């Protein structure tokens, strides 16, 4: 396993679940199976004369065909996608408020929820992340990349800092643009990532190269 530590593997995570130990801390944001197409939001921006999405690329394997069973084999886990992905043994939920202080209905989903075995009960984190609306500190230090469901570092660092230990190895089998891995590296955790799309592997590696492991 040592050869995989602090790397992102380009490949299919289902080829690696049996090769990696179950004492890793799995923190991931898999495709929810809802066939999400971000182009609708670009169409709204174009009609209003504002800047469209940075990327309208659809999420791979988002047609409801994925088997999430291997994720549940990791005793310590946090999986975004509730209620589309339902973890029967979850003991807690982390609710990300994506549009704090926004009155009425926004253009995007106002919350995302992760099921977890890392804690009991609920946690709520506020982080504005709706199109070009973002928390000012995040806007200054974190770019939006060409990934339709990029997670902000603030959210991923919240989870890793509160619910993992310094000697834990963070595992994200659906690494995407690398937010989980970058957050782990910034917090001095070791990590293993897997991503199927070569474009996202390149983005994630570029992001990781900007930070030193403490």
N, C-alpha and C positions, 0 to 999 in steps of 0.2 A: 504493500500500500504506500510505502514511503515515496515512491516515484510520482505519486499523484498529488502529494501535499503541496499546497501553495501553487497549484496549477489549475487551468481550466482545460478540460478534455473536450476536443471536438468529436462528437459522436452521439450515439443514441444511448440515453441513460439506462434503458432496459437491458443493454448489453453489459452493464457494470454493477447493477444492484447486487448480484451474487458474488462479485469480486471484492466488494468493500465491506468493512466490518459494520456491525449494527450499533456500535457505541459512538458513532458520529452524531452530531446534533443536526438534524435535517431542518433547514429553514428554506422554504421555497414558495414560488408563485407559479404553479403550473397552468397550462391552458385549461380554462374552466369547462370547455365543451359547449360553448354558446355561439361558436362561429362568429366571433367579434370582428367587425369590419369598421376601422376607424375613419373610413372615407366620409361617412355621414357628417362628422364634425368639420372636416375640411370644406365640405359643400356649404355648410352654414357660414363659415368664416368668409369664403369667397363671395357669397351672396351679400354679406354685410360689408365687404370691402376691406376685411382684415386678413392678417396672415394665416394661411392654412397650416395644417399639421406639418411637422418636420418630416414625418413619414406616414404614408397610408398603407404600409405593408401589413398584411394580415398575419395573425399569430399562427405558427405552424401547429398542426395536430389539434385544432380547436373545434373539431366536429363531433365531439362526444364519444370518440372511439378509444380513448386512453383508459388503461386499467390502472387505477390508483392504489391497488392493493399493495404493491411493493413499498409505497411510502409509509404505510401503516406498520411495516415490520421494524421501523426505527422507533424505539421506545421514547426517545426525546425528539419531539418534532413540533413544527409550527408550519401550517399549510394554509396559504391564502386560498380563497375561493368559496367559503361558506356563503350561502347554503347549497351552491352548485356541487361542491365537494363536501361530503358529510362524513366526518370522522366520528364513528360511534364511541370511541374511547377517549375523545377529547375531554379534558378537565377544565378548560378555560377558553376564553375568546379574547382576541385583541381587535379592537375596533378602530379603524383609521378614519377620522373625520377629514375628508378631503376638501371641504368647503366651509371652514369655520367662519362664523359671523356673516354668512351669506343668507339674506332674507329670501324666502320663497324658494322655488325650484331652480336649481342651476341647470346647465346644459349637460353635465356629466353626472354619473352616479355619485351621490354625496358621501357615501361611505364604502369601505371595503373591509371585510372581516376575515380574520385568520383563526382557524381552530388550532388549539395547542394542547400538548401534555406538559408543557414547561411550567405552568402555573395553574392555580385553581381560582376561578372567578373571572372577572372582566377587567380589562385595561382599556383606556381610551387615550388616543394620541391625536392631537390636532396638528395638521400640516396641510396648508393650502397648496393644492396641486391639481389645478383644473385648467388645462390648456396653458395659456400664458399667464394665468393668475397663480402666483406662488408666493410663499413667505419670502420677505425681503432678504433675510440671510441666505436662504437656499438659492435664491435667484442670483446672488452674487458669487456663490462658490460652487454651484452645481449646474451643469449644462443639461439640456434635454437632448437625448440621443435618438438615432433612427430606430426606435423600438416603440411599438404602440402601447405597451403596458409597463413602461419603465417605473420602478418604484423609487421614491426619494430616499436618499441616504439617511435622512432624519428618522424615518420610520424603521428602516432596517437596523440602524444603530440602537434605537430604543429597545428593540427586541433582544438583540445580541448582548447589549450592555447589562440589561436587567436580568436576563434569564439564562445566561451561559457563564461559564467559568473561563479564566484566562488560559487554562491548558486544554480547553475543548477544541475540537476540530469541527468547523462549520461546513456543512455539506448542502450544496444547492444543485440538484440534478436538472433543473430547468433554469439555467443561469441567466439567460437573456443577455441584457446589456451589462450585467455584472454588479448590480447594486448590492446584493447580499455579500458578495466576495469583497468588494471595496470596503463596505462597512466593517466586515470582519478584520480586514487588514488594518484599517485605521484604528481599530480597538485592540490590536495586538493578538488577535486570534489567528490560528492556522485555518486553512480552508481548502476545500476541494469543490470544483465546479464542473458541470457537464453541460454542453450546449450543442444542439444539432446544427444550427445555422452558422455557417462560416463567417458571415458578415457580423453577427453578434459576438462571436468568439474574438474577432479582431477588435471590435469596440471595447469589449470587456478587458482584453489584454492591454489595450492602450490606456484605459482608465486605471488599471492596476499598476501600470508602470510609473504612474505619477506619484505613488505613495511608497514610503519605506515601511517595512514591517518592523514594529517596535521590538 
